[in-house]
Amino acid sequence: MPNYGTGLFEGTAGYFSKYRPIYPPFLVRFLIDRFALNGQGRMLDLGCGTGQLTLRFSDWFEEIVGIDVEHEMIEEAQRIHREVRAGNIHWYQGTLEQYKAGQDKHFKLVTIAKAFHWMDRPQILEELYNMVDDEGGVAIIDNYEPDKKLEKWQIRLNEVVKKWYGDERRAGDTTYAHPGKSHKEVLTSSKFEVEVHRFPSYKITWNLESILGNLYSTSYGARRFIKGNLETFEREVENALLEVEARGVFNETMSLTVLAGVKG
């Protein structure tokens, strides 16, 4: 896999916690039911970001661990956790391998939400298999849709973004390359038993602020890439989007898939 270097999400954590769409309630309910969560055991959220999903399970485990390699993400997760004061959650900045070196914990559920593509996927699954309880598992949550039909406003937004950011999607010290093998193929090659769960589509609503905020939360759309032209860029985005929808309200249909790797 590519080496993206350090600082992949530098400067994005505040936007990540505020503007990334929240996970729908049906996802949380599904995981509670599928893994018979009852307030006992441990959960690991790997690639936890600022903890949007981690915190949703605060009542369903005795202990939760959130791991992310980005220190800004962990600091933001800790800040939010202090504010909400929910659950016995420990936050760790580093890799899974580094965490394992100082711990010998097992987990009933491991979640990897929209982060698996950044990881050495076969190695991660190999490491996790011995960390997961029997009858527990790994839930790989993703909404990647390469063939999704874009809304008119998304097409126009992408045109402006490419003009300012370039045609290649930046990622850390290089550009992003999507993995050649699907998550399902990688999971099928692991020791876990595979389940595929696809959920009905749902809609989210954006406005000008949240569209820009979500862009700034991404590895390729960080504000630092615009440098001194931020005001001009934002004005161009707003003008382009308002040409499509004068009300400034933008809808998007989303889908969600859970690949469950179950340990028998």
ABEGO torsion letter per residue (X at the ends): XBBAEBGAABGAAAAAAAABBBBBAAAAAAAAAAAGBAGBEBBBBBGAEAGAAAAAAAAABABBBBBBABAAAAAAAAAAAAAAGBEBBBBBBEBAAAAAAABBBBBABBBBBGAAAABBAAAAAAAAAAABBBGBBBBBBBABBAABBBBAAAAAAAAAAAAAAEABBBBEABBBBBBABBAAAAAAABABBBBBBBBBBBBBBBBAAAAAAAAAABAAABAAAAEAAAAAAAAAAAAAAAAABAAGBBBBBBBBBBBBBBBX
